[in-house]
Amino acid sequence: MDEDRIGLFLDFENLAIGAREQLGGEFDFKPIADALAERGRVVVRRAYADWSMFGEAGRDLTRHNVELIEIPQRMGMVRKNSADIKLAVDAIELSFEREYITTFVIGTGDSDFTPLVNKLRELNKRVIGLGVEASTSSLLPPACDEFLFDERLPGVDISAPRSKHGRKRPERKPSQPKKATGDLASLDALVTQTLAGLERRGGEAVLASSLKRTLLRKDPTFDEGTYGFRTFGELLQHLKGRGVIEIKEGGPGDPEVDFPTQGPDTTDAFELLRAIVSDLGSHPLRGLKNEIRKKEPEFSEKRYGYASFLQFCRAAESKGIIEMEVDNENETYNVRAAGAPQIAPQLEEVPAEEPPAEEVLADEAPPPAEEAPEAKKKPAKRKPAKRKPAKRKPKA
């Protein structure tokens, strides 16, 4: 299997300031180097900054064979980070000149690099983002194939963050791996839904590596360490122990992942649905999920590998647990327990009131003959009155 060849481009000023303000220390390159070594062979390492501002950090990067690209800031002008433009130009140029580079790692938390990420992916390059979680724009991680948060990497020391004035902020505990029940429930839903989708579309056995790649496509920030597991295999073993999935022997170091032949959790969910529908009688599909959550607040059909609640109910209908009937008038389904009598809503007939006899006779009587309209008389024209000329008096 050919290993990936990686090109690394660091917007060092963005990373260093984020690490100083959010993590309370200087940016450490070694955990990043270790994480990339697990993903392939790094053939290009470049960091862009005004290195007069980062003396010791620059020397540390040099010891890790990182090429320092000097971008001096002009004095007496509005500060503009031209390092961003230089980094983007170099990355695009290298994607054409070095076709053997399959993966580009862009170290920044600035959303202005999103167009660069999109263009590299158009060129059939895999893109891994890298940034400090608290200072990374929410627009950047979804654009990448994978995104690594610096503080989640093994070996990163998180101390008290410092404010812009150099004073230490109130200490807070470093983020611990998520072990809450709600987080594990969301993990169950994510894995089962993804596995069900792969089985529906692929038709072949789903390998653990394929499942992991698909999870990263759905959520580039996915990391099994977030849930308290050291490896993805350990996460799968945990889900197997809970009866969520089943692991079979596959290729070397890459087992097959499937659903259990009999899922006790699925059976319990269907029985809960049957009980709810039996108590309610015939009930519209709309609002039925809310009724279930009143008894089981953590209920989610995605935990059992179903993409929607309608699909979950369809599966229950196929097992003879419920019956569904289309309600064309309300554009929904009516759900009832299997074997329950169908009760159609009946409207009460209201007897029509008989009109009084007088009104009946009046209705039955023929309409009166229409009177012939009288001829309209034209008004006589008045002749203007003739004025008599005034008599003149004789002059004396």
Secondary structure, DSSP 8 states (H G I E B T S, - for coil): ----EEEEEEEHHHHHHHIIIIISS---SHHHHHHHHTT-EEEEEEEEE-TTS-HHHHHHHHHTT-EEEE----TTS----THHHHHHHHHHHHHHH-TT--EEEEE---GGGHHHHHHHHHTT-EEEEEE-GGGS-TTSGGGSSEEEEGGGSTT------B-TTS-B------------HHHHHHHHHHHHHHHHHHHHHH-S-EEHHHHHHHHHHH-TT--GGGGT-SSHHHHHHHHHHTTS-EEEEEETTEEEEE--SS-HHHHHHHHHHHHHHHHH-SEESTTHHHHHHHH-TT--GGGGT-SSHHHHHHHHHHTTSEEEEEETTTTEEEEEETT-----------------HHHHHHHHS-------------------------------
